[in-house]
């Protein structure tokens, strides 16, 4: 089987389950850290990406849902796949509403587990890429002069150069220069790309700062 790239945090109070799952997942190439409780996970784990948390729903010290809630409060975005020996519809609904990607019921087959893990790690990989792009876009935006930020805002709202010139009390030629600098600094090859970056990174929130 081909080697997989990704990190798995396995949290389950059942030692035999942890041992067998850890062995199987390592055999297909995953890095696996296993924890016997949610509290130990919170105390000892270091966030890495791309990763997935394989989380037992029912544990004595802190339930899977409690840990999910805690991770949300901490701003830790590692995707969660819940594992449960019992079906509690209200817990499933609550977990999914709060962002869990999947639910597996014991006993589950290895194929279903690997599929859920692969999808969660792929989700985390895309999530990391989005966050990195967001940071870069905000950095680019911060490099604009105050006037370039004004021009950028009007461009995103669909105004033409001549309309922006009227708004800012300057000439069409001057706006053309500002626009070229905005596009260059924002690494946007088209107005469509500029608008997409502006909206995806919530740059509108920064225009009031």
N, C-alpha and C positions, 0 to 999 in steps of 0.2 A: 504494500500500500504506500502511496506517496506521502511524503512528510508534510505535515500541516504546520502553518505558522500561527501562533496565537497562545495566549495565556489563559489558564482556567483556574479560578478560585473555587474549590469544592468545599462546601460547608454542610456537614451532616453529622449528627451525633451518633450515627450507627457506624461503628468502627469497621465492621466487615464490608459494609457498602462503600465506605471511603477507600478501603484498601483495594477492592476489586475494580472500582471505577478509576482510581488513580492509575493502576497498572494498565488497564485497557486504553485509557486516553494517552498515556505516555507512549504506548506501543505504536500509536498512529501519529506520533510526532508532536503532541501538545506539551507545553510546559504546564505542570500541574502543581498547585499548592493546595494542601488539604487542611481543613480546620474542623475541630470537633464541636465548636460553638460559634455563634455569631459574635459574642463578646471577644473571644480570642482573635477572630478575624479583624475586628475593629482595632484591637490593640496592636496586632503584629503585621498586618498586610500593608504593602506599599503599592499605591496605584500604578499600574502600567497599562499600556494600550498597544495593539488591540487585545481585548480580553473579554471574558464572560464570567459571571458568577453563577455557578450551579448551586442553587440554594434550597435546602430542605425546608418545607413549610412548617412542620411541627417540631420544635426543639424546646427543651425545658427552660433554659435561662432567658432566651429571647427568640420569639418566633420569626419566621422568614419575613412576614409582613412588617414586624417591628424593625427588623434590620433594613428593609427596603425604605421605610419611612426615615430612619436615621441617615441613611446614605443620601437621600434626597435633601435633607437638612444640611448635610455636609457639602452638597454640591458635587458629589461623586457620581459620575454618569455611566459607569460600567454597566452594560446591559445585564439583565437578570433572566435566567431560566429557572423557574420553580420546579422542584421535584417533591411529590407528595405521595404518601401511602394511602391517603384517604381523600375522598371527594367532598369538598366543602364549597358548594357553588358561590356563596357570598365571598369567601376568601379569594377564589379564582377571579371573580369580577373585580374585587378591590385591587388585587395585585396587578391585573391587566390595565385597569384604569390609571394606576400610578406608574405605568410604563414597562411592566414586565413583558418580555418578548414572547415567552412560550410557557407551557405547563406540561410536565411529564408526570404520568402516574406510575408508581411502582406496582408490579414489575414492568419495566419498559424494555424494548429490545435495543440493541446497540445501534442499529441503523437509525432509529428515531432520535436517539441521543446525539449521534454524530451530526445528523441533519440540523438539529436545533442549535448545537454548539457552533457549527460552521456558519449558520445564518446570523447568529448573535455576534460572532467575531467579525463577520463581514460588515454588519451594521455598525460596530464600534470603529472599524477601520474608516468607514465613510464619515462617521461622526467626527473622528479625529481630523480628517481632511477638511471638513467644513469649519471646524474650530480654527485650524491653522490658516485657512483662507480668510476667515473673519479677522483674525489678528493682523494679517498682512494688509488687508483692505483698510482697516482702521489706521494702521501705521502710514499707509499711502495718503489717506485723507488728512491726517495730521500734518503732512508735509506741505499741504496747500496754504497759500497766503490767505488772509481774510477775504480779499476780493475774489480770489479763485474759488473759494468755498461758496461765495454768493453766486458766482457764475455756474458752478457745479449744480447748486440747488435749482436754479432756473432751468438749466439744461434737462435735469431729471424731470422737471414738471412739463417739459415739452415745448418750451419757448424757443423761437428762432433767434439767431444772433442779433438781428435788428430790434426785436422786441426786448431782448435783455439790455441792449444799449440804451433804449428809452428808459427802462426801469432804473438803470444805474447811472443815467445821465452822462453817457459817454458815446463813443463812436462805434460803428459796426466793425471797423478794422481793429479797434482795441479789443473788443469782445472776441474777435477771431483769434487773436494772439492768446488771450486768457484761456479760451476753449482748448487750443492746441496744447497749452501747458497742463491743463486739467486732465486731458485725455492721456498725455504722456505720463504724468505723475501717478495717475490712477491705473496705469497699465490696461487701459480700455481701448480696444481697436474699433469700437463702434459705440454709438449712443445707446444701443440696446444693451451692450455689455456694461456700460456705465450705470444705467438704470438698475440692472440686475444686481450689480455689486452694492449699489447704494441702498436698495431695499433689503437685500439679504443680510447686510451687516447693520441694519437699523441706523444708518448714518443720519437720518432725519432727526434722531434724538440728540445728535451731537451739534446740530446746527443752532440749537438754542443755548448751547453752553458757551 
